[in-house]
Structure formats: C-alpha cells, structure tokens
Amino acid sequence: QVQLVESGGGLVQAGGSLNLSCAYSIRTFTLRAMGWFRQAPGKEREFVAAVNWNGRNTYYADSVKGRFTISRDNGKKTVYLQMNSLKPEDTALYYCAADKSTAAGYWTVEEIDYWGQGTQVTVSS
C-alpha cells in the first residue's frame, strides 16, 4: 500500500521558516518525481514545487521562487520543502505528491498519481 506521510506543518509568524517532510513507503518511489501542492480555503489546489527522481532538477511556482527549496533524500525515502520568508498568503494545507515518471515539471492536479493527507501551514501577520 502506497503511503505519503507529511509532517512539519504548524503556526509561524510572517518572515519565519518551516521545513516540511514527506516520507514515502515504497522504495520504488525513489524513481518517481515528487513534489508539493497547496490548497487554501476556498481556492483550488495549486502547484508549489517539484523535484525529479535524483534531485538534480527542480521546479517552483513563481509565488514561492527564491523562498522555498525542495529536495529529497532517497536513502531516507523522504522529500523536503524548506520554506523561508513565509507570508500570510502561504497559509494552506500542503500536500505531498508523486508523479508517474522520473521527470518533474510544472504539474497540474490531474497529472498526479498519489497524494499525501496534507499538513497545515498557518502564517500569522
């Protein structure tokens, strides 16, 4: 059974940092591109960042570029999202996502194969 388990969310003041983690249960996911989406109340789920299977290629939404960093440790079967300089508009439920292929990109929701259950990030002003 495939599991993507996020952790690391919480409440932080504007300008602060959080580091999200996504642990995946199946070793073959080391060959899959992985990423993060987020969904704020009343809004559609949106792409945040993605990394290819070996961590060498990364993609970011314009809204987080320069503030967020995605990385992965295949030995630990974990994907990370380091979030710095957080803003109130970053408040959302953050979802880990796994694609079907090794290559990452600027994904749409429909392209994602597996989802985690989400971790809440709240940024206060």
N, C-alpha and C positions, 0 to 999 in steps of 0.2 A: 504494500500500500504506500502510495506516494504521500509524503508529508513535507510541507514547507512551514516552518515554525518561526515566526518573527518575534523579536524581543528588542528592548532598548527604548521603547517609546516612553513618553512622560510629559510633565509640565515644565516648561522652561521660559525664562524671560526673553524678550526680544534682544537679539545680539548674542544669545547663548548658543550652546552646541549640544548635540545629541549624536550618538552612534548607534544606528540600528543594525541588528544582525538577523540573518535568515539562515537557519540550519535546515539542510535537506537530508532526507532519509535514505535516498538511493544513490549508491556510488556512481552509477552511470550518468547521473546528473552533472558530474564533472565535465561531461562532454556537451552540455547544453549551455546556451547563452542564458543568462539570468538578469533580472532587473527589478526595478521598483516602480510602482504606480501609487497614486494617492487619490483620495476622494474626500472632498469637503462636503459638509451638509448642504443638500440642495443642488449639488453640482455633479457633473459626470466624472467618472474615474478618468484620470489623466496620467500620461506617461511622465516619469521623473528621470530615470536613468537606466542604463543597461550596460552590461559587460559581456564580452564574448567568452568562449569556453576557457581560454587560457589567460584571461585577464589583460590582454595586450591592447584591446580596442574597447573604448568606452564612448558612450553617447549620453548627452544630457539635454533636458528641456531648457529652453532659453531662460526660463524663470529661475532656475537653480544653478546655472552655469557659473563657475567661479566660486560658489559657496558650498556645493555638495561634491563629495567624491565617492564613487562606487569602486569597490574592489572585491576580490574573492580569494579564499584560501581553500584550494581543492583538497588539500590534505586534511583539513578540518571540516570539509563539506559545508562551508559557510560563505555567505555573501554579506558584505557590509555596505552601509551607507553612512558615511560621515557627513553630518550636517552642521555647518558653521554659519555664523551671522544670521541666525534664524529670525524670521519676520512673522508677525501675526498672520499674514496670508499663507504661511506654510502650514497652518493648522489644518489637520486632516487625518484620516485613517490611512495609514501607509501599508501597502500590500506588496509582498514579495511575489515575483512572477518567474515562471520558467517557460522558455520557448521550446519549440520542437527541434531547432537546429543549433549548430555550434556558433553561428554568426549572430551578433547583436545588431540592433538598429533602432530607429525611432518608431517603436511599436505602436500599434493600435490595440485596444482591448481584445478585439476579435482574433488577434494573432497569438494570444497567449494560450499555452497548453495547460498549465497548472497554476493555481493561486494559493497563497497562504491565507490565514484567517484575519490578518491585519493587526497592526499595533497603532495605538492612538498617539499622535503628537499634538500637543497644545502649546502654542506660543502666546504668552501674555504681553500686552503692550505696556 
